[in-house]
């Protein structure tokens, strides 16, 4: 269903904090024309904790990009309000191809709790689900053995692994099978992740470097490691500097600097990138040869 460079799409906002629909459509068109394999909207990079109201991947399907969307929530049932389940059901109705379902955060469930959580979601919705493991954000680590048990559920088709551990690739392949989709959630490790058997990346960097990331992973998946490594070396400073502050603060600034969106405004409690961070990201854009292309 998916492989290659999938963008973890930023949510463009106005200075008033509302979604900038013109910038959003321009950004989607940019990814369609750049060869991005799919759009993952409203994830961490899309500021999902404060922006769950909008349609994911708006206009993308007509352009040949398969939209996915963040469908996770730590709450399953709270006073008859089931956000994780309702999000999955709503996204299926909107024509989203798959949901990106993050592990519940803050309440730190056990592996048995994670199994019960995802089973409840898949019992309630047939939307294909890509699990999302990001322990640094959630305080919860979805282990390969648990992912393997979840892979037996029909709607569960893959995982975005953002633990920062490359040894997880072989463990996940052993537990989940060869057909289970494996995506890196760490841009700086993604090429090695694919070299070990992964299928691609769900990428922050692709917001600012869509064509380069698409070409990088086309080359990698075709076994052209020389080309893939050359592109990755050029992008490596950008992979790193896009995390000089909390994601997505730096990447939104980079997108605005490149003219891809109108403003770099995030939504509170995030605030715009400071001058020092701007200098770091600007230098990384120069090293990546992204400035001056327009």
Secondary structure as the mmCIF struct_conf table of DSSP 4:
data_model
#
loop_
_struct_conf.conf_type_id
_struct_conf.id
_struct_conf.beg_label_comp_id
_struct_conf.beg_label_asym_id
_struct_conf.beg_label_seq_id
_struct_conf.end_label_comp_id
_struct_conf.end_label_asym_id
_struct_conf.end_label_seq_id
STRN STRN1 UNK A 4 UNK A 8
STRN STRN2 UNK A 13 UNK A 13
TURN_TY1_P TURN_TY1_P1 UNK A 15 UNK A 16
BEND BEND1 UNK A 17 UNK A 18
STRN STRN3 UNK A 19 UNK A 19
HELX_RH_AL_P HELX_RH_AL_P1 UNK A 21 UNK A 34
TURN_TY1_P TURN_TY1_P2 UNK A 35 UNK A 35
BEND BEND2 UNK A 37 UNK A 37
STRN STRN4 UNK A 38 UNK A 41
BEND BEND3 UNK A 42 UNK A 43
TURN_TY1_P TURN_TY1_P3 UNK A 44 UNK A 50
BEND BEND4 UNK A 53 UNK A 54
HELX_LH_PP_P HELX_LH_PP_P1 UNK A 55 UNK A 55
TURN_TY1_P TURN_TY1_P4 UNK A 56 UNK A 60
HELX_RH_3T_P HELX_RH_3T_P1 UNK A 61 UNK A 63
TURN_TY1_P TURN_TY1_P5 UNK A 64 UNK A 64
STRN STRN5 UNK A 66 UNK A 70
BEND BEND5 UNK A 74 UNK A 74
BEND BEND6 UNK A 76 UNK A 76
STRN STRN6 UNK A 78 UNK A 78
TURN_TY1_P TURN_TY1_P6 UNK A 79 UNK A 80
STRN STRN7 UNK A 81 UNK A 81
HELX_RH_AL_P HELX_RH_AL_P2 UNK A 83 UNK A 94
TURN_TY1_P TURN_TY1_P7 UNK A 95 UNK A 95
BEND BEND7 UNK A 97 UNK A 97
STRN STRN8 UNK A 98 UNK A 102
HELX_LH_PP_P HELX_LH_PP_P2 UNK A 103 UNK A 104
BEND BEND8 UNK A 106 UNK A 107
HELX_RH_AL_P HELX_RH_AL_P3 UNK A 111 UNK A 124
BEND BEND9 UNK A 127 UNK A 127
STRN STRN9 UNK A 129 UNK A 133
HELX_RH_AL_P HELX_RH_AL_P4 UNK A 135 UNK A 138
BEND BEND10 UNK A 139 UNK A 139
HELX_RH_AL_P HELX_RH_AL_P5 UNK A 144 UNK A 150
TURN_TY1_P TURN_TY1_P8 UNK A 151 UNK A 152
BEND BEND11 UNK A 153 UNK A 153
TURN_TY1_P TURN_TY1_P9 UNK A 154 UNK A 155
STRN STRN10 UNK A 156 UNK A 161
BEND BEND12 UNK A 163 UNK A 164
TURN_TY1_P TURN_TY1_P10 UNK A 166 UNK A 166
HELX_RH_AL_P HELX_RH_AL_P6 UNK A 167 UNK A 176
TURN_TY1_P TURN_TY1_P11 UNK A 178 UNK A 179
BEND BEND13 UNK A 180 UNK A 180
STRN STRN11 UNK A 181 UNK A 184
BEND BEND14 UNK A 185 UNK A 185
HELX_RH_3T_P HELX_RH_3T_P2 UNK A 187 UNK A 189
HELX_RH_AL_P HELX_RH_AL_P7 UNK A 190 UNK A 195
TURN_TY1_P TURN_TY1_P12 UNK A 196 UNK A 197
STRN STRN12 UNK A 200 UNK A 203
BEND BEND15 UNK A 204 UNK A 204
HELX_RH_3T_P HELX_RH_3T_P3 UNK A 205 UNK A 207
TURN_TY1_P TURN_TY1_P13 UNK A 208 UNK A 208
HELX_RH_AL_P HELX_RH_AL_P8 UNK A 210 UNK A 221
TURN_TY1_P TURN_TY1_P14 UNK A 222 UNK A 223
HELX_RH_AL_P HELX_RH_AL_P9 UNK A 225 UNK A 241
TURN_TY1_P TURN_TY1_P15 UNK A 242 UNK A 243
BEND BEND16 UNK A 244 UNK A 246
TURN_TY1_P TURN_TY1_P16 UNK A 247 UNK A 248
HELX_RH_AL_P HELX_RH_AL_P10 UNK A 249 UNK A 257
TURN_TY1_P TURN_TY1_P17 UNK A 258 UNK A 259
BEND BEND17 UNK A 260 UNK A 262
TURN_TY1_P TURN_TY1_P18 UNK A 268 UNK A 269
HELX_LH_PP_P HELX_LH_PP_P3 UNK A 272 UNK A 274
HELX_RH_AL_P HELX_RH_AL_P11 UNK A 275 UNK A 287
TURN_TY1_P TURN_TY1_P19 UNK A 288 UNK A 289
TURN_TY1_P TURN_TY1_P20 UNK A 291 UNK A 292
#
